[in-house]
Amino acid sequence: PSHDRIKVVEFKNKRSGDFDVQLRTTDSTAFLAFNMKQKLFQDVRVRRAIALAINREEILKFTLQGMGQEADSMFPPGNPFHYRNDNPLSHNLKEAENLLDAAGLKDPDGNKGPQARASFRIKVPLNRERVAVAKAIAGQLKRVGLKVSVEVVEFNTFLKHLNDGNVQTWIAPWTGYKDGDHLHFVFHSKRVPPLGGNRGNYKNAVVDDLLDRAKTEPNLEVRKAIYQRAQSIIAADVPYVFLWHRMGHVVTNKSWLGFKIFPDGRYSSLTQMRKNESLIAHCNFLSRAIFIYFICSCLDCFFSSEIASRQSCRCGAGNR
């Protein structure tokens, strides 16, 4: 939630003397997806133009407070199946306009006129962050003459609309993926709902063949190479505009050591946490006893995203 992001930035910038803030790119990838059954999106030039018109850096900075890393493929850097796109669709309004012109979507009255080249909807669930992102993207696409409305629906309705194909474009994340086979689930032509997550009806016979081969290949390095090839084709086809990988965050009182943040969000390092005796030594016995009580309370608050906001000594004793 946006409240959590603001709190993390506050702790990082203003309270670093009392708290350690860990940030790490997570296995969570946000994207804008196209329904390929919609005539407007059957032309790759239109999909590429939309990707070029989106300023991800701007949204990350002003909407998400920097809590993300720009994405150009499904898997984040550090993931063994990460694909480094050497020709990413970086923000370029002029190129976006040229592609729309080439696709026959000329601006009827110029950039400053009220008439649009084309119009479509972005569908999102009732989620403050996703609605804000969708509105930001809609505003950016207006700069190249596209009229975009944002449709907000309840989450279960959103999923039903996706699976029924009742959508033009949508914004969502994929999270928790463990293997390159995730690409088979998302992009193979046979994995349309209810058999998989290919909700945009993307079809490419070469990609299908590569993903089938990778699924049965026992050699990990060979599988990686196959997935690299598949992802290069997917990048050129633009069924998704990959937006960013979410930045995971953990805030811990400096009185505790040993917590490590993992990209998949697991909390297994809680068992390795220990007191920072060098800080506790600065406090008197009574403060230490109070600290031991309140740090437990702080851990509970941390996992409910309500981190304690006051401290009475450097190690955190009596911080509420």
C-alpha positions as CSV (number, residue, x, y, z in Angstrom):
1,P,0.0,0.0,0.0
2,S,1.1,3.6,-0.6
3,H,1.0,4.3,3.2
4,D,3.7,1.5,3.7
5,R,5.9,3.0,0.9
6,I,5.7,6.4,2.5
7,K,6.6,5.0,5.9
8,V,9.6,3.1,4.5
9,V,10.9,6.2,2.8
10,E,10.5,8.1,6.0
11,F,12.4,5.5,8.0
12,K,15.2,5.3,5.4
13,N,15.7,9.1,5.0
14,K,14.9,10.4,8.5
15,R,15.3,7.6,11.0
16,S,18.3,5.7,9.8
17,G,20.0,6.1,13.2
18,D,17.3,4.0,14.8
19,F,16.3,1.6,12.1
20,D,17.9,-0.5,9.4
21,V,16.0,-0.5,6.1
22,Q,16.6,-3.3,3.6
23,L,15.4,-3.0,0.1
24,R,15.5,-5.8,-2.5
25,T,14.0,-6.5,-5.9
26,T,11.4,-9.2,-5.4
27,D,9.9,-12.0,-7.6
28,S,7.0,-9.7,-8.5
29,T,6.6,-8.2,-11.9
30,A,3.9,-5.6,-12.8
31,F,2.7,-5.4,-16.4
32,L,0.2,-3.9,-18.8
33,A,-1.3,-6.7,-20.9
34,F,-3.2,-6.6,-24.2
35,N,-6.2,-8.7,-25.3
36,M,-4.9,-9.8,-28.7
37,K,-8.5,-10.5,-29.8
38,Q,-9.1,-6.8,-29.8
39,K,-8.6,-5.4,-33.3
40,L,-6.7,-2.4,-32.1
41,F,-4.0,-4.5,-30.4
42,Q,-3.5,-7.0,-33.2
43,D,-0.9,-4.6,-34.8
44,V,2.4,-4.9,-33.0
45,R,3.2,-1.3,-34.0
46,V,0.3,-0.2,-31.7
47,R,1.5,-2.3,-28.9
48,R,5.1,-1.1,-29.3
49,A,3.9,2.5,-29.5
50,I,2.0,2.2,-26.2
51,A,5.1,0.7,-24.6
52,L,7.2,3.6,-25.8
53,A,4.7,6.2,-24.6
54,I,4.8,4.9,-21.0
55,N,7.3,6.6,-18.8
56,R,8.0,4.0,-16.2
57,E,10.7,6.1,-14.5
58,E,8.2,8.9,-13.9
59,I,5.6,6.6,-12.4
60,L,8.1,4.9,-10.2
61,K,9.4,8.2,-8.9
62,F,6.1,10.1,-8.3
63,T,3.5,7.3,-7.8
64,L,5.5,4.5,-6.2
65,Q,8.1,6.6,-4.3
66,G,10.9,4.7,-6.0
67,M,9.8,1.3,-4.6
68,G,10.5,-0.7,-7.8
69,Q,13.0,-1.4,-10.5
70,E,12.1,-0.9,-14.2
71,A,11.4,-4.2,-15.9
72,D,12.0,-5.2,-19.5
73,S,11.2,-8.9,-19.1
74,M,9.3,-11.3,-16.8
75,F,12.1,-12.3,-14.4
76,P,14.1,-9.7,-12.4
77,P,17.9,-9.4,-12.4
78,G,19.4,-12.1,-10.2
79,N,16.8,-14.7,-11.2
80,P,18.4,-17.5,-13.2
81,F,15.9,-17.1,-16.0
82,H,16.3,-13.3,-16.3
83,Y,16.4,-12.1,-19.9
84,R,18.4,-9.0,-20.5
85,N,16.7,-7.1,-23.3
86,D,19.4,-5.2,-25.2
87,N,16.8,-3.3,-27.1
88,P,14.2,-2.3,-24.5
89,L,11.2,-0.1,-25.4
90,S,12.4,2.9,-23.5
91,H,10.3,6.0,-23.2
92,N,10.2,7.8,-26.6
93,L,7.2,9.9,-27.5
94,K,8.3,10.7,-31.0
95,E,8.9,7.1,-32.0
96,A,5.6,6.2,-30.4
97,E,3.8,8.8,-32.6
98,N,5.6,7.6,-35.7
99,L,4.5,4.0,-35.1
100,L,0.9,5.0,-34.5
101,D,1.0,7.0,-37.8
102,A,2.5,3.9,-39.6
103,A,-0.3,1.8,-38.1
104,G,-2.9,4.1,-39.7
105,L,-3.8,5.8,-36.4
106,K,-3.0,9.4,-37.4
107,D,-3.9,12.1,-35.1
108,P,-6.9,13.8,-36.7
109,D,-6.2,17.3,-35.2
110,G,-2.6,17.2,-34.0
111,N,-1.2,16.7,-30.5
112,K,-2.9,19.7,-29.1
113,G,-6.4,19.0,-30.5
114,P,-9.1,17.2,-28.5
115,Q,-9.7,14.3,-31.0
116,A,-8.0,11.0,-30.3
117,R,-6.2,8.6,-32.6
118,A,-7.9,5.7,-30.8
119,S,-9.5,4.9,-27.5
120,F,-9.5,1.9,-25.1
121,R,-9.9,1.0,-21.5
122,I,-7.5,-0.2,-18.8
123,K,-9.2,-2.5,-16.4
124,V,-7.9,-2.8,-12.8
125,P,-9.2,-4.2,-9.5
126,L,-10.2,-2.0,-6.6
127,N,-6.7,-1.4,-5.4
128,R,-5.4,2.1,-4.6
129,E,-1.9,1.6,-6.1
130,R,-3.1,-0.1,-9.2
131,V,-5.7,2.6,-9.9
132,A,-3.1,5.3,-9.4
133,V,-0.8,3.6,-11.8
134,A,-3.5,3.1,-14.4
135,K,-4.5,6.8,-14.2
136,A,-0.8,7.8,-14.6
137,I,-0.5,5.6,-17.7
138,A,-3.7,7.0,-19.1
139,G,-2.3,10.5,-18.7
140,Q,0.9,9.6,-20.4
141,L,-0.8,7.9,-23.4
142,K,-2.8,11.1,-23.9
143,R,0.4,12.8,-24.9
144,V,0.5,10.7,-28.0
145,G,-3.2,11.1,-28.9
146,L,-4.6,8.0,-27.2
147,K,-7.8,8.4,-25.2
148,V,-7.6,5.9,-22.3
149,S,-10.2,5.4,-19.6
150,V,-9.7,3.5,-16.4
151,E,-12.3,0.9,-15.3
152,V,-12.2,-0.1,-11.7
153,V,-14.0,-3.3,-10.6
154,E,-14.1,-5.5,-7.5
155,F,-11.3,-8.1,-7.4
156,N,-13.4,-11.2,-8.0
157,T,-15.2,-9.5,-10.8
158,F,-11.8,-8.5,-12.2
159,L,-10.6,-12.1,-12.3
160,K,-13.8,-13.2,-13.9
161,H,-13.6,-10.6,-16.6
162,L,-10.0,-11.6,-17.3
163,N,-10.8,-15.3,-17.6
164,D,-13.9,-14.5,-19.8
165,G,-11.9,-12.3,-22.1
166,N,-14.1,-9.3,-21.1
167,V,-11.2,-6.9,-21.1
168,Q,-9.1,-4.7,-23.5
169,T,-6.0,-4.1,-21.4
170,W,-5.3,-4.6,-17.8
171,I,-2.6,-4.0,-15.2
172,A,-1.6,-6.8,-12.8
173,P,1.5,-8.4,-11.3
174,W,2.8,-12.0,-11.5
175,T,4.4,-13.0,-8.2
176,G,6.1,-16.0,-6.7
177,Y,7.3,-17.6,-9.8
178,K,10.0,-20.2,-9.2
179,D,11.0,-21.5,-12.7
180,G,11.2,-20.5,-16.3
181,D,8.2,-22.8,-16.9
182,H,6.1,-19.9,-15.7
183,L,6.4,-18.6,-19.2
184,H,4.6,-21.7,-20.5
185,F,1.7,-20.9,-18.1
186,V,1.5,-17.3,-19.3
187,F,2.4,-17.3,-23.0
188,H,1.7,-20.7,-24.5
189,S,-1.2,-20.6,-26.9
190,K,-2.8,-23.7,-25.2
191,R,-2.8,-22.1,-21.8
192,V,-5.7,-19.8,-22.2
193,P,-8.2,-19.9,-19.3
194,P,-9.2,-22.1,-17.7
195,L,-6.0,-24.1,-18.7
196,G,-3.6,-21.4,-17.8
197,G,-2.8,-17.7,-17.5
198,N,-2.6,-16.7,-21.2
199,R,-5.5,-14.3,-20.7
200,G,-4.5,-12.1,-23.6
201,N,-4.7,-14.9,-26.1
202,Y,-1.2,-14.5,-27.3
203,K,-0.2,-16.9,-30.0
204,N,3.2,-17.6,-31.5
205,A,4.0,-21.1,-32.9
206,V,7.8,-20.7,-32.4
207,V,7.3,-19.6,-28.8
208,D,5.0,-22.6,-28.2
209,D,7.6,-25.0,-29.6
210,L,10.4,-23.4,-27.5
211,L,8.4,-23.5,-24.3
212,D,7.4,-27.2,-25.0
213,R,11.0,-28.1,-25.5
214,A,12.1,-26.3,-22.3
215,K,9.4,-28.1,-20.3
216,T,11.0,-31.5,-21.0
217,E,14.7,-30.6,-21.2
218,P,16.6,-32.1,-18.3
219,N,19.7,-29.9,-18.6
220,L,19.4,-26.6,-16.7
221,E,21.8,-24.7,-18.9
222,V,20.1,-25.8,-22.1
223,R,16.7,-24.9,-20.6
224,K,18.0,-21.4,-19.8
225,A,19.2,-20.9,-23.4
226,I,15.8,-22.0,-24.7
227,Y,14.0,-19.6,-22.4
228,Q,16.3,-16.8,-23.5
229,R,15.3,-17.4,-27.1
230,A,11.6,-17.6,-26.2
231,Q,11.8,-14.4,-24.2
232,S,13.6,-12.5,-27.1
233,I,10.6,-13.4,-29.3
234,I,8.1,-12.4,-26.6
235,A,9.9,-9.1,-26.2
236,A,9.6,-8.4,-29.9
237,D,5.9,-9.3,-30.0
238,V,5.0,-7.2,-26.9
239,P,2.0,-9.1,-25.6
240,Y,2.9,-7.4,-22.3
241,V,4.5,-4.1,-21.4
242,F,6.6,-5.1,-18.5
243,L,6.5,-2.2,-16.1
244,W,8.6,-2.9,-13.0
245,H,9.7,-5.4,-10.4
246,R,8.4,-4.6,-7.0
247,M,11.0,-3.5,-4.4
248,G,10.5,-5.6,-1.2
249,H,11.3,-3.8,2.1
250,V,12.0,-4.7,5.6
251,V,12.4,-2.3,8.5
252,T,14.1,-3.6,11.6
253,N,15.1,-1.8,14.9
254,K,18.9,-1.6,15.1
255,S,18.7,-3.4,18.4
256,W,18.1,-6.6,16.4
257,L,20.4,-8.2,13.9
258,G,20.3,-11.1,11.4
259,F,17.1,-10.6,9.4
260,K,17.7,-11.1,5.7
261,I,15.2,-10.2,3.0
262,F,14.5,-12.8,0.3
263,P,13.1,-12.1,-3.2
264,D,10.3,-14.5,-2.7
265,G,9.2,-12.8,0.6
266,R,9.7,-15.7,2.9
267,Y,10.5,-15.0,6.6
268,S,12.8,-17.9,7.4
269,S,15.6,-15.6,8.6
270,L,13.4,-14.7,11.6
271,T,15.0,-17.8,13.2
272,Q,18.4,-16.2,12.8
273,M,17.6,-12.9,14.5
274,R,19.6,-12.0,17.6
275,K,19.9,-9.0,19.9
276,N,22.5,-6.3,19.1
277,E,24.3,-6.5,22.4
278,S,26.6,-3.6,21.6
279,L,23.5,-1.3,21.6
280,I,21.7,-2.9,24.5
281,A,24.8,-2.4,26.6
282,H,24.2,1.4,26.5
283,C,20.9,1.0,28.3
284,N,20.3,0.4,32.0
285,F,18.8,-2.9,33.2
286,L,15.3,-1.5,33.5
287,S,15.4,-0.1,30.0
288,R,16.7,-3.4,28.7
289,A,13.8,-5.3,30.3
290,I,11.3,-2.9,28.7
291,F,13.1,-3.2,25.4
292,I,12.7,-7.0,25.4
293,Y,9.0,-6.6,25.9
294,F,8.5,-3.9,23.3
295,I,10.7,-5.3,20.6
296,C,8.4,-8.4,20.5
297,S,5.4,-6.0,20.1
298,C,7.3,-4.2,17.4
299,L,7.8,-7.4,15.4
300,D,4.1,-8.0,15.5
301,C,3.5,-4.4,14.4
302,F,6.0,-4.8,11.6
303,F,4.3,-7.7,10.1
304,S,1.0,-5.8,10.2
305,S,2.8,-2.9,8.5
306,E,2.3,-0.7,11.5
307,I,5.8,0.0,12.7
308,A,6.2,1.8,16.1
309,S,7.0,5.4,15.6
310,R,8.6,6.6,18.9
311,Q,11.7,5.6,20.9
312,S,13.0,6.6,24.3
313,C,16.6,5.4,23.9
314,R,18.9,4.5,21.1
315,C,18.3,0.8,21.2
316,G,14.5,1.2,21.1
317,A,13.6,0.5,24.8
318,G,10.1,1.7,25.5
319,N,9.4,2.7,22.0
320,R,5.6,2.9,22.3
